């Protein structure tokens, strides 16, 4: 599977109560398919979320008057993420927590790369993410789902001009 998702503080119940389970699953599958092996993931992610309806439901702004935006939003659930670095977990959780504290969202889904340094001694990316979310409590106290993606290495053309 190109991604795995886990839920913290009953975020799965919120998603289920909003009848978004299948919608979230199909969106994450679409994102994984669209971004797998790609180089310019930012634009492809925006397009995939737009195609899935996550970018057409009102304002994506996190703070009024600022350009900070969620990647997507629907029915009180925000999508946030970054596939360049696992360490985005801190910024992503912070962005979601701000929206939660301001009563803009009820839960969030944080999309991250599961790829980390081979030198890391912290176990799997899921084990690390679960531990970090717990270590950040009470600062990060919201219900949140974390989707870890294995998008593979970008397909780069050969330097000799071939494919």
HUKA-V67904 format. One line per field, one symbol per residue. ss: DSSP state (H for helix, E for strand, L for the rest). burial: I if it has 16 or more other ideal C-beta (glycine too) atoms within 10 Angstrom, else O. Layout:
ss: ???
burial: ???
//
This chain:
ss: LLEEEEEELLHHHHHHHLLLHHHHHHHHHHHHHHHLLLLLHHHHHHHHHHHLLLLLLLLLELLLLLLLELLEEELLEEEEEELLLHHHHHHHHHHHHHHHHLLLLLEEEEEEELLLLLLLLLLLHHHHHHHHHHHLLLLLLLLEEEEEELLLLLLLLLLLLLL
burial: OIIOIOIIIOIIOIIOOIOIOOIIOOIIOOIIOIIIOIOOIOOIIOOIIOOIOIIOOOOIOIOOOOOOIIIIIIOIIIIIIIIOOIOIIOOIIOIIIOIIOOOIIIIIIIIIIIIOOOOOOOOOIOOIIOOIIOOOOOOIOIIIIIIIIOIOOOOOOOOOOOO
//
